[in-house]
Amino acid sequence: MKQYLLYVLFVLAVGSSVALSASLFGDDNHLNAFYEEDIPLAASIDTELEDFADTFAVLSETFDEPIRESDITQMERLAADPALDEANVHTLGTIDVIFEGRPTTLTVETEVYREDGTYLILYFSGDEDVVLALDDRIMAYYEALGL
């Protein structure tokens, strides 16, 4: 009887380790779907702090109405803050825009680098269609500059 019980325990242990391995190293589609929903789509553009307003003028061409000057001024003031840590992402705020006749909101974040002046990488996240249109506008801008 003791041998039979040990055999049953052995089979259960082997079965459990196979099941654990399959769940750990098996198909991760359920995990990928979970992570894809949590990562917002974002577009980015590089700019100097001195060109901040000009960069937003280019980006405004994507929307039905230009981005408000007050929003641009506030974000520029935040980006110029010398207390911001370099190479970390900092939230500059949100901007309300009209895209294809409907209001939407974009979140603006930046990475700051201060080697030769103040260099910024701006990130824009929001509704997928808005971010994709913004990304197309950024790529056209880079293309026009020959980059």
VOKOLKOL-821325 format. One record per residue (C-alpha): residue in one letter; x, y, z. Coordinates in nm, 4 decimals, decimal comma. Layout:
BEGIN
> A / X / Y / Z
...
//
This chain:
BEGIN
> M / 0,0000 / 0,0000 / 0,0000
> K / 0,2860 / 0,2361 / 0,0849
> Q / 0,4409 / 0,1827 / -0,2589
> Y / 0,1090 / 0,2535 / -0,4272
> L / 0,0727 / 0,5806 / -0,2332
> L / 0,4288 / 0,6854 / -0,3259
> Y / 0,3536 / 0,6062 / -0,6921
> V / 0,0375 / 0,8230 / -0,6840
> L / 0,2319 / 1,1096 / -0,5209
> F / 0,5058 / 1,0739 / -0,7839
> V / 0,2523 / 1,0889 / -1,0691
> L / 0,0852 / 1,3941 / -0,9141
> A / 0,4209 / 1,5693 / -0,8711
> V / 0,5226 / 1,5013 / -1,2324
> G / 0,1806 / 1,6087 / -1,3605
> S / 0,1924 / 1,9271 / -1,1558
> S / 0,5397 / 2,0202 / -1,2814
> V / 0,4315 / 1,9594 / -1,6418
> A / 0,1230 / 2,1768 / -1,5914
> L / 0,3311 / 2,4484 / -1,4239
> S / 0,5859 / 2,4447 / -1,7059
> A / 0,3126 / 2,4629 / -1,9673
> S / 0,1494 / 2,7581 / -1,7970
> L / 0,4789 / 2,9438 / -1,7512
> F / 0,6305 / 2,8790 / -2,0919
> G / 0,3219 / 2,8139 / -2,3012
> D / 0,1239 / 3,0466 / -2,5237
> D / 0,1371 / 3,4042 / -2,3898
> N / -0,1397 / 3,5504 / -2,6061
> H / -0,3497 / 3,6238 / -2,3012
> L / -0,0555 / 3,8115 / -2,1457
> N / 0,0202 / 4,0004 / -2,4669
> A / -0,3384 / 4,1189 / -2,4899
> F / -0,3206 / 4,2375 / -2,1296
> Y / -0,0001 / 4,4346 / -2,1831
> E / -0,1061 / 4,5804 / -2,5181
> E / -0,4116 / 4,7341 / -2,3549
> D / -0,2005 / 4,8972 / -2,0832
> I / 0,0574 / 5,0578 / -2,3132
> P / -0,0791 / 5,3730 / -2,4734
> L / 0,0066 / 5,4470 / -2,8327
> A / 0,2365 / 5,7493 / -2,8540
> A / 0,3963 / 5,9707 / -3,1159
> S / 0,7187 / 6,1589 / -3,0491
> I / 0,9128 / 6,4512 / -3,1871
> D / 1,2534 / 6,5957 / -3,1006
> T / 1,2969 / 6,9690 / -3,0530
> E / 1,5106 / 7,2342 / -2,8907
> L / 1,3516 / 7,4390 / -2,6140
> E / 1,3954 / 7,7520 / -2,8301
> D / 1,1861 / 7,5853 / -3,1046
> F / 0,9104 / 7,4659 / -2,8704
> A / 0,6391 / 7,7033 / -3,0001
> D / 0,7388 / 7,6428 / -3,3647
> T / 0,7166 / 7,2665 / -3,3096
> F / 0,3640 / 7,3018 / -3,1755
> A / 0,2733 / 7,5207 / -3,4731
> V / 0,3711 / 7,2303 / -3,7001
> L / 0,1783 / 6,9818 / -3,4867
> S / -0,1296 / 7,2087 / -3,4852
> E / -0,1682 / 7,1451 / -3,8595
> T / -0,2972 / 6,7986 / -3,7653
> F / -0,6008 / 6,9393 / -3,5863
> D / -0,9094 / 7,1354 / -3,6880
> E / -0,8031 / 7,4265 / -3,4663
> P / -0,4535 / 7,5292 / -3,3544
> I / -0,3327 / 7,4245 / -3,0106
> R / -0,4016 / 7,7076 / -2,7658
> E / -0,1142 / 7,9481 / -2,6972
> S / -0,1804 / 7,9253 / -2,3228
> D / -0,1279 / 7,5468 / -2,3317
> I / 0,1941 / 7,5850 / -2,5295
> T / 0,3276 / 7,8564 / -2,2970
> Q / 0,2480 / 7,6555 / -1,9847
> M / 0,4137 / 7,3395 / -2,1192
> E / 0,7178 / 7,5352 / -2,2379
> R / 0,7577 / 7,6857 / -1,8908
> L / 0,7398 / 7,3376 / -1,7344
> A / 0,9901 / 7,1944 / -1,9844
> A / 1,2339 / 7,4792 / -1,9101
> D / 1,2339 / 7,4041 / -1,5369
> P / 1,5978 / 7,3301 / -1,4395
> A / 1,4736 / 7,1019 / -1,1602
> L / 1,3580 / 6,8370 / -1,4115
> D / 1,5819 / 6,5320 / -1,4050
> E / 1,7530 / 6,4579 / -1,7314
> A / 1,6603 / 6,1464 / -1,9297
> N / 1,3455 / 6,0832 / -1,7230
> V / 0,9968 / 6,1167 / -1,8648
> H / 0,8038 / 6,4092 / -1,7150
> T / 0,4388 / 6,4915 / -1,7747
> L / 0,3849 / 6,8401 / -1,9150
> G / 0,0067 / 6,8165 / -1,9098
> T / -0,2888 / 6,7505 / -2,1329
> I / -0,4172 / 6,9503 / -2,4253
> D / -0,7687 / 6,9564 / -2,5624
> V / -0,7826 / 6,9460 / -2,9415
> I / -1,0442 / 6,9037 / -3,2122
> F / -0,9647 / 6,6214 / -3,4534
> E / -1,1946 / 6,5546 / -3,7485
> G / -1,4771 / 6,7429 / -3,5806
> R / -1,4620 / 6,5719 / -3,2423
> P / -1,2967 / 6,6923 / -2,9229
> T / -1,0228 / 6,4770 / -2,7755
> T / -0,7399 / 6,5071 / -2,5270
> L / -0,3698 / 6,4429 / -2,5743
> T / -0,1265 / 6,3789 / -2,2914
> V / 0,2113 / 6,5458 / -2,3439
> E / 0,5273 / 6,4138 / -2,1776
> T / 0,8912 / 6,4999 / -2,2291
> E / 1,2446 / 6,3819 / -2,1732
> V / 1,4904 / 6,6663 / -2,1141
> Y / 1,8597 / 6,6731 / -2,2066
> R / 2,0828 / 6,9721 / -2,1275
> E / 2,4142 / 6,9067 / -2,2949
> D / 2,4375 / 7,1939 / -2,5455
> G / 2,1257 / 7,3908 / -2,4583
> T / 1,7969 / 7,2267 / -2,3721
> Y / 1,6933 / 6,9413 / -2,5980
> L / 1,3504 / 6,7788 / -2,5619
> I / 1,1851 / 6,4619 / -2,6799
> L / 0,8094 / 6,5207 / -2,6686
> Y / 0,5684 / 6,2272 / -2,6424
> F / 0,1976 / 6,2537 / -2,7296
> S / -0,0509 / 5,9863 / -2,6275
> G / -0,4262 / 5,9685 / -2,6667
> D / -0,6835 / 5,8154 / -2,8990
> E / -0,5236 / 5,5824 / -3,1513
> D / -0,6470 / 5,7604 / -3,4646
> V / -0,5309 / 6,0985 / -3,3322
> V / -0,1870 / 5,9665 / -3,2387
> L / -0,1476 / 5,7976 / -3,5784
> A / -0,2447 / 6,1203 / -3,7594
> L / -0,0020 / 6,3149 / -3,5418
> D / 0,2707 / 6,0631 / -3,6167
> D / 0,2030 / 6,1000 / -3,9918
> R / 0,2369 / 6,4790 / -3,9559
> I / 0,5644 / 6,4407 / -3,7644
> M / 0,7041 / 6,2043 / -4,0283
> A / 0,6065 / 6,4491 / -4,3066
> Y / 0,7792 / 6,7285 / -4,1109
> Y / 1,0975 / 6,5232 / -4,0756
> E / 1,0812 / 6,4331 / -4,4436
> A / 1,0498 / 6,8015 / -4,5394
> L / 1,3585 / 6,8739 / -4,3284
> G / 1,5456 / 6,5939 / -4,5032
> L / 1,5826 / 6,3828 / -4,1918
//
